[in-house]
Amino acid sequence: MAESYGQNCNRCGFCLSVCPAYQAQGAEDTSPRARIQLIDFFADHKIASSEKLKDIISKCLMCGSCANICPSGINHPERYIRMREKMIRDHGDRPEIKSLVYLLAKESRIRMAAGAAKMARKIVPDVFASKYKLGNIALKQFPVLNTVPFRTAARAEMEQTPGQRSQGASDLAYGRVAYFTGCATNYFFDDTGFAVLEILRHMGLEVVIPGTQTCCGIPMLYHGGREKVKSNINTNLACLDAQGIDAVIVDCPTCGAALKNDYPGLAKAFGLDLDRANRVAEKVVDISTFIMNYARPGDVVQNHEAVRVTYHQPCHLRNHMPAPGSAQALLNTLKGVQYIPVPDMDACCGGGGTFFYEFPEVSKGIAENKVANAKATGAELWVTDCPVCRINLGGYLDDAADLTVVHPARLAAQFLPALKGQKG
């Protein structure tokens, strides 16, 4: 019997109202229901594999909004991933995307590529960096690579300044936490990493940053690398399931969704340790939620100069994590922050992993609306939890824009008095 992925779709169209790709393009073949039907037709041998079919299945931000609203309970992302595997097997992928999948399969390759990119950026003329684009984003708008990978720098700092358990820390539910930094914090956004580390240590926690952790594997899954991701999953589960780890802290919603929602199913499919995957999944919590759950009443003080802030909620946080409103709650709690909401706060930014690079015009149309609305608030900081959202949104902020994109942890670190040494 032919495998039929789309048999439950009743073509109601609810997904059209939440799909950013469909709303940006308006064509039926860009809608989730069309993709599901095409996958069904392909499985039933009613249509053949083709480059056109591959393009339709690939032109999706993998945000998960369609699955969240689907009355039939269809797991759209899972079906798209399976279909992408088949299309890439039949028709290949762009060389640069294949290279990305190859690099992310081993941490040593990621380090090597980051080092090479850092050297290249130093010798690239500014005029070239201004004109050369990845997608529609000029190279000069991309974040500068960390001087030293964050995990290396953080471990060195922790050795020099061992943390001390602060007074009152015994009322916390956790004592020892693992910090899963993800690739972006490790190689691009060490400001996020040091803010998270500072917050956790001054909340009285012992922080472990596993040295063997590697890419969560989601980018590989999205590009047909299902078999390649097995090693990454096994490596990450082994280092995060260490004895005495009470929680696994993430600063990236995509990494968090992978560890919490995807790893158990993938571990079962790959014949890995399912009990271990479930143990890790139960402990995963994003940093904003952790702060809101376990910060004590005296942890927030009034700043004398209010900072005007707006917020973008990443799709993976909204659709795949258990407490998607934590960052907003945190912004409202920080008494030195003037939080100015935007109507499209939870609308997709158009980044979608490599979507901004593969489908630049679609991504640009989505991102430019977000940027215009954020600028209109008059905010100084644009807070978002997702590193790809940060790259994409920051890429469309020109030099004249008086707006900086930051992670909520970086903002929170300015307002918790424990970080000012007030708790011993």
ChimeraX attribute file (.defattr): number of C-alpha atoms within 10 A of each C-alpha:
attribute: neighborCount
match mode: 1-to-1
recipient: residues
	/A:1	5
	/A:2	9
	/A:3	13
	/A:4	16
	/A:5	23
	/A:6	22
	/A:7	14
	/A:8	14
	/A:9	18
	/A:10	12
	/A:11	15
	/A:12	11
	/A:13	15
	/A:14	14
	/A:15	20
	/A:16	20
	/A:17	13
	/A:18	21
	/A:19	22
	/A:20	26
	/A:21	24
	/A:22	20
	/A:23	14
	/A:24	16
	/A:25	14
	/A:26	12
	/A:27	11
	/A:28	12
	/A:29	17
	/A:30	23
	/A:31	26
	/A:32	28
	/A:33	23
	/A:34	19
	/A:35	24
	/A:36	25
	/A:37	20
	/A:38	21
	/A:39	25
	/A:40	22
	/A:41	18
	/A:42	19
	/A:43	18
	/A:44	15
	/A:45	13
	/A:46	10
	/A:47	13
	/A:48	11
	/A:49	13
	/A:50	11
	/A:51	14
	/A:52	10
	/A:53	19
	/A:54	20
	/A:55	14
	/A:56	15
	/A:57	24
	/A:58	23
	/A:59	18
	/A:60	23
	/A:61	24
	/A:62	23
	/A:63	27
	/A:64	20
	/A:65	24
	/A:66	26
	/A:67	20
	/A:68	17
	/A:69	16
	/A:70	20
	/A:71	14
	/A:72	13
	/A:73	12
	/A:74	19
	/A:75	16
	/A:76	22
	/A:77	19
	/A:78	16
	/A:79	18
	/A:80	21
	/A:81	21
	/A:82	17
	/A:83	25
	/A:84	22
	/A:85	19
	/A:86	15
	/A:87	23
	/A:88	18
	/A:89	11
	/A:90	13
	/A:91	12
	/A:92	14
	/A:93	15
	/A:94	11
	/A:95	9
	/A:96	9
	/A:97	16
	/A:98	16
	/A:99	11
	/A:100	18
	/A:101	21
	/A:102	15
	/A:103	18
	/A:104	25
	/A:105	21
	/A:106	16
	/A:107	16
	/A:108	12
	/A:109	14
	/A:110	19
	/A:111	17
	/A:112	12
	/A:113	15
	/A:114	17
	/A:115	18
	/A:116	11
	/A:117	13
	/A:118	16
	/A:119	12
	/A:120	11
	/A:121	16
	/A:122	9
	/A:123	8
	/A:124	12
	/A:125	10
	/A:126	13
	/A:127	9
	/A:128	12
	/A:129	15
	/A:130	13
	/A:131	11
	/A:132	14
	/A:133	15
	/A:134	14
	/A:135	17
	/A:136	17
	/A:137	23
	/A:138	16
	/A:139	20
	/A:140	18
	/A:141	20
	/A:142	17
	/A:143	15
	/A:144	14
	/A:145	20
	/A:146	19
	/A:147	12
	/A:148	14
	/A:149	20
	/A:150	23
	/A:151	25
	/A:152	12
	/A:153	15
	/A:154	18
	/A:155	15
	/A:156	11
	/A:157	12
	/A:158	14
	/A:159	9
	/A:160	9
	/A:161	9
	/A:162	10
	/A:163	16
	/A:164	13
	/A:165	17
	/A:166	17
	/A:167	14
	/A:168	12
	/A:169	18
	/A:170	12
	/A:171	11
	/A:172	14
	/A:173	11
	/A:174	16
	/A:175	19
	/A:176	19
	/A:177	22
	/A:178	23
	/A:179	25
	/A:180	31
	/A:181	27
	/A:182	22
	/A:183	23
	/A:184	23
	/A:185	22
	/A:186	24
	/A:187	23
	/A:188	22
	/A:189	22
	/A:190	22
	/A:191	17
	/A:192	25
	/A:193	26
	/A:194	20
	/A:195	19
	/A:196	24
	/A:197	22
	/A:198	18
	/A:199	24
	/A:200	26
	/A:201	21
	/A:202	25
	/A:203	27
	/A:204	24
	/A:205	21
	/A:206	19
	/A:207	21
	/A:208	18
	/A:209	20
	/A:210	18
	/A:211	11
	/A:212	12
	/A:213	23
	/A:214	24
	/A:215	24
	/A:216	26
	/A:217	26
	/A:218	19
	/A:219	20
	/A:220	23
	/A:221	19
	/A:222	23
	/A:223	21
	/A:224	23
	/A:225	22
	/A:226	18
	/A:227	10
	/A:228	17
	/A:229	23
	/A:230	19
	/A:231	15
	/A:232	19
	/A:233	25
	/A:234	18
	/A:235	15
	/A:236	22
	/A:237	23
	/A:238	17
	/A:239	18
	/A:240	28
	/A:241	20
	/A:242	14
	/A:243	8
	/A:244	11
	/A:245	18
	/A:246	18
	/A:247	24
	/A:248	26
	/A:249	24
	/A:250	25
	/A:251	26
	/A:252	25
	/A:253	25
	/A:254	27
	/A:255	24
	/A:256	25
	/A:257	24
	/A:258	21
	/A:259	29
	/A:260	23
	/A:261	18
	/A:262	18
	/A:263	26
	/A:264	23
	/A:265	14
	/A:266	18
	/A:267	20
	/A:268	13
	/A:269	11
	/A:270	17
	/A:271	10
	/A:272	19
	/A:273	14
	/A:274	18
	/A:275	12
	/A:276	18
	/A:277	27
	/A:278	19
	/A:279	15
	/A:280	25
	/A:281	24
	/A:282	14
	/A:283	18
	/A:284	27
	/A:285	23
	/A:286	27
	/A:287	24
	/A:288	26
	/A:289	19
	/A:290	17
	/A:291	21
	/A:292	14
	/A:293	12
	/A:294	15
	/A:295	18
	/A:296	15
	/A:297	7
	/A:298	10
	/A:299	17
	/A:300	18
	/A:301	16
	/A:302	13
	/A:303	13
	/A:304	8
	/A:305	10
	/A:306	13
	/A:307	16
	/A:308	17
	/A:309	23
	/A:310	27
	/A:311	26
	/A:312	26
	/A:313	23
	/A:314	27
	/A:315	25
	/A:316	24
	/A:317	24
	/A:318	19
	/A:319	19
	/A:320	21
	/A:321	20
	/A:322	14
	/A:323	15
	/A:324	20
	/A:325	14
	/A:326	20
	/A:327	27
	/A:328	19
	/A:329	13
	/A:330	20
	/A:331	22
	/A:332	14
	/A:333	16
	/A:334	21
	/A:335	18
	/A:336	21
	/A:337	21
	/A:338	16
	/A:339	22
	/A:340	16
	/A:341	16
	/A:342	16
	/A:343	9
	/A:344	15
	/A:345	17
	/A:346	15
	/A:347	19
	/A:348	25
	/A:349	29
	/A:350	31
	/A:351	27
	/A:352	22
	/A:353	19
	/A:354	18
	/A:355	18
	/A:356	25
	/A:357	20
	/A:358	17
	/A:359	19
	/A:360	18
	/A:361	15
	/A:362	20
	/A:363	25
	/A:364	23
	/A:365	15
	/A:366	22
	/A:367	23
	/A:368	16
	/A:369	13
	/A:370	23
	/A:371	19
	/A:372	12
	/A:373	16
	/A:374	26
	/A:375	18
	/A:376	9
	/A:377	15
	/A:378	14
	/A:379	20
	/A:380	17
	/A:381	22
	/A:382	23
	/A:383	24
	/A:384	24
	/A:385	28
	/A:386	25
	/A:387	26
	/A:388	21
	/A:389	24
	/A:390	24
	/A:391	19
	/A:392	26
	/A:393	26
	/A:394	21
	/A:395	21
	/A:396	19
	/A:397	19
	/A:398	10
	/A:399	8
	/A:400	6
	/A:401	11
	/A:402	12
	/A:403	21
	/A:404	15
	/A:405	24
	/A:406	21
	/A:407	26
	/A:408	26
	/A:409	26
	/A:410	18
	/A:411	21
	/A:412	23
	/A:413	21
	/A:414	18
	/A:415	20
	/A:416	23
	/A:417	18
	/A:418	25
	/A:419	20
	/A:420	12
	/A:421	10
	/A:422	12
	/A:423	17
	/A:424	13
